[in-house]
Amino acid sequence: MKRVHNFSAGPATLPLQVLKKAEAELANYRGKGSSLIEMSHRGPEYTEINEQATARLKSILGADDDWEVLFLQGGASTQFMTVPHNFLNSSRGANYIDTGAWSAKAIKEARLFGDVHVSYSGKDGNYSHIPEGDELSFADDAMYTHFTSNNTIFGTQFRNEPDGGGAPLVCDASSDFLSRPLDLDKYGLIYAGAQKNLGPAGVTVVLVRKSFLEKQRTEAIPTIINYKTHINKLFNTPPVFAVYMVNYVLEWIEEKGGLNAFVKINDDKANLLYTEIDRDDFYRGTVEKAARSKMNVTFRLGSEELEKTFLAEAAKNDLVALKGHRSVGGIRASIYNACELSSVEALVTFMKEFRSKNG
């Protein structure tokens, strides 16, 4: 079986052992005579998976009983609307830190429900910077401070949780979720599309603190986007196969040693790739070094024509999905948890050879 070196930003590469496990069970789940995706989502088979995934995720993160775990649909984009609809109104506002395209979309949705104080915006600097300290400003009595922990398009990442200005943090953690430990004491809510580090597209994980949910607005909230609806019971058909895969990815993370192990793994991959980019000016990083993402490595070459040649020749060497986002161009290597060090080594070897031929 041929496997390419996959640097897709999402849906992204998954652990091979997880894929093989799912392959073996797809047509006949644990001797039941049918596939899991043909079984009732209220049956014992899926109930066990949901409970396992919840317990594993809380264990990996170190989340206590104050946290609820929900497996929802609609992607992070639906959470852009759901979060403010649950917590904001005409007399309630929130802080939003604008560090990229996705945080800008979240701001747009939040303004439909309450006052949004933009604590910082990197738009004028083409989102090449991550703010720190007194670069952030905060509104009084904000319900929460929202930030996007990693920016897939521009290739920036918060090194640590930002200051919330006294308000609990709400985080779109889609593209670096489970790549490192989190200081959960600072958060009220975390959401993440699974298709980067956690599983296939189709499920969005939401972790919400019970004490934060007590601040939910009192006005009527549509049933399907009320967090309490999904906490109280399994309200509608969940994305069964996606959650099944998430459960196995969580098992794989446990077997690898948990989040602290992935800190080192991801540091090694990112350091190897950025060292090659910084070797000279043939490859040029697109963001400030202090803001560089360890998940999405973005860089440019001397011309767009040379970048096209780079991508074409990379593909011939089984290095795929390296094209930058359509809004910014360039090259982007997404090196999430399941991207093996050997894939990054193969990319770096190719980059050296390409420089020697074209430099």
N, C-alpha and C positions, 0 to 999 in steps of 0.2 A: 504494500500500500504506500502510495506516494503522499507525503505531507509537505506542503510548502512552508516557508517562513512567513507567517501571516502577521502583518503589522496594522491590521484594520482597527480603526478608531471605534467601531461598534456598529452592528454586532461584531464582537471580537473573538479571538481565538479562545478555545476552551481546553481544559486539561484533557489530554488524550485518554487517560485512564477513565475519566468520567464518561467520555464519549463511548468508549468500548463497553463500559458497564451498561449504559443505556441501550446500546446496540443489542447486547445479549438479552435484554429484558423487554425489548420493544414489542415483539409480537406475542410473547407469552410471559406475562409479569408473574414471576415467582410461582410458576406452575399453575396459575389460575385458569389458563386456557384462553385468555384474551389479554389485550394490551391495557395498561393502566389508563390510557387515554380513551378507552372504550368503557371504563367503569364509572359508576356514580361518584360524584365529588363528595357525596355524603356517606359513602361506604367506608368500611374499616381500612381499606388499603390507602386511600388518599388521606383519611383522618390521621393515620400513623405518620405519613410523610409530612403533613402540615405541622404536626406536633414536634416531630424530630427537627425539622428546619427551624422552627421557632426556638426550641431549646438550644440547638447548636449555635444559632446566631447570637443569642443572648450570652451563651458561655464564651464564645470567641471574643465578644466585645466587652465582657465583664459587666453586663447590664443586670441590674437587680429587679425586684418585683415591681418597682415603680414604672417600669417600661412595658409598653404594649408593642407587639410586632404584628404588622398587617402586610398581607401579600395582595396588592391591588393591581388594577390595570390602568391603561391610559398614559403610561410613561411619566417622566418627570414633568413634562409639559402640563399634564393635568394637575399636578401638585402645585404648579405656579398659581393656579386658580383656587385649588382646594384649601391651601393653607390660609390665605387671606379671607376666604369666605367663612372659614371656621372661627377666625379670631379678630377680624377687623370690621369696623362699621364707620358711620359718619363721624363718630366721636372718638374713634380709636385709630391709632396709627402704628407704623413700624419703621424701623431703619432697614435700608437695603444697601449693600455694598456692591457696586457695579464694576466687575472686573472682566466682563466679556459678554458675548452674544447671548448666552443662556441667562445670565443674571439680568441683562437688559430686558429679556422677554418676561422674566419673573416680575420685574418692576412694572411693566406695562399691565400685566394682569392684576397685580395688587392695587393699582390705582383705581380699578373699578369698584373697590370695596371700602377703601379707607385712605387716610393720608399717608403718603410715602415720603419719608425723609431719606434722600440719597446721601449716605454717609461719606461716600467717595465715588468718583467715576474716573475710570482710566480711558474713557473713549477718546479724548483728545490726543492721548499718547499711543493710540492704536493698541490699547490693552497690553502693553509690554511690561507693566509694573504691578506689583502687589503692594498695597498700602500697609503701613505700620504706624503704631503709636498715634501721634498728634495729627497724622494725615486724615484720621477718621473723625467725623463729627457725629453727634447723636442728638436726637430729639428727646425731650422730656417725656416720661411716661409711655415710652414705646412698648408695645406688647412683645416684640421680639426684634432681633437683629438678624437679617437674612444674608447669607453669603453662599457663593459657589466655591467649593473647596479646590476644585481643579477645573481648568478651562481647556477643553479638548481642542477647540479651534485655534486658539492663540498660543497654547503651550505654556501656560503659567499655573502656579499652584501655591496655595498658602502653606508655609512651612509648619505652622501651628495654628490653632484656633485664634481668630482675631478677637480683640476686645469687643464686647457686646454693648458697652456703654451702660451697664447695669441691667440690661434686658437679656433674657435667655436667647441662645443662638438657635436659629433654624437654618439647616444646611441642605443644599442640593449637593449631595456627595456622590453623584452618579458615577463619575469617572475616576475616583480614587478610593471608593468605598472598599474597606477590608484590605487596603494596601499597607496600613499602619494602624497603631492604636489610636483611640480617641479619648479625650478628656470628657467623659459623658456628663460630669457635673455641670459643665457649661451649657449644655443643650436642653432645649425643650422638645425639639422635633428634628428628625433626620430622614431624608428620603433619597432614594437612589434607584434609577433605572438599572435593571440587572445586567444589561447586555455589554457591560465593560469588564468587570471583575467577578461577577457573581453568577452568571448563567446566561441563558439565551434571551432574546428579546421577547417581551410579552408580559413580564411581571415587574412591578415596581414595589420595592420594599419600603415601608414606612415604619419608623420607630417613633412613638410618641410617649412622652412622659405623662403619667396619670395626673400628677400635680399641675402640669402645664395645661392639660386638657380641661381642668377645672376653670380655666380662664376663657373657655369657649364663649363666644357671643350668645346672647339669649334670644336673638331673633331666629325665625324659622330658617333652617338650612335644608336644602334638598336632600332627601333621604340617602341617595347613593353617594353623595360627597360629604356626608356627616361622618366624621371619624368614629363616633360612638356607635353608629349603625354596625360597623364591621367589627368593633370590639365586642359588642353584645352577642353576636352570632355570625355564622357563616351566611351572609345575606344573599349573595348571588353566586353563580358558577365561577369559581376562580380559574386562573390559567393553569390548569392541572399539570400539564407537561413541563411548563416553565418552572413551577415550584418544585416539582420532582427533580429537575436538573439542579436547581439551586441547592437542594438538600445534599446532593452528591458533591457539588463544589464545596460546600461547607465542610463536609466530611474530609475532602481532599485537603482543605486548609488546615484542619485539625491534624491530619496525618503529617503534614509538612512542618508542624511545629507552631502553628498559630501566627498571629500578626507580627510578633517580634521577629520571627524567622523571615517573614516577607519584607520587613524593613531592610534587612541585610541583602536579601536577594534583589530587591528593587534598586537599592543603592548601587550594587555592583553593576547592574545592567545600565543604569543611567550614567554612572561615572565613566564606564567604558565608551559609551556613545558620545557623551559630551567632550571627553578628552580628544576623540578623533575630530570632532567638529572644530575644536579650538586649536588644533595643531598649527593651522595657518589660516589665511583668509580665503582659501578655495571654497570651504563651506562656512556659512555665516549663520550663527544663531539669530533668532528673530526677537528674543526678549531679553530683558536684563538677567544677568547671571543669578542674582539673588532670588529671582522670581521663577526660575526654570522648573518646569514640571518633570517629575520622575515617571509620569505615565505617558505623556504625549510630547515627544521631542520634535520640535519644529526647527527647520533650517532652510536656507536658500543657497543657490549657486549663482554664478556670475550673470546668467541670463535665463530667460524662460525657455529658450531653445535648448540650452544645456540641461536644464531640468527635465525636459521631455526626453532627451537622450538618456539621462540618468535613470528615469523611471522605466523606459523601455528595456534597457540593458539589465536593470535590476530584476525585472520580471523574467527575463531569460535565465536568470540565475536563481529562480524560485523565491525571490524576495518580492512579495506582493503587498498591495494596499498601502503604498507609500506616498501616494499623491496627497498634497495638502488639501484642506477644506476648500471648496469651490469659492468661498468668499474671500480667501486670502492667498491661495495658491501656494507655491513652494512644495517642500517635502515635509512629511510628518510620519514619524515612526511611533506607533502606539505600542508600548511595552508593558502592558498590564501583567497582573500576577501570573497568568498562564503562558505568557510569552517566555520561552526558555532562554537561558543565557546563551545557549548555542546559536539561537536565531540572531541575537544581537552580535555575537562574534562573527557570524556569517555576513551580516550587514557591514560591520566595520571592515572586514577583509575586502569586501566588494568596494567600499568607499575608498580604501587605500589604492586599490587597483585602478579605479575610475580616475582618481586624482593623477596618478602616474601617467595615464594615457591622455588626459585632457587638461592638465594643469599647466 
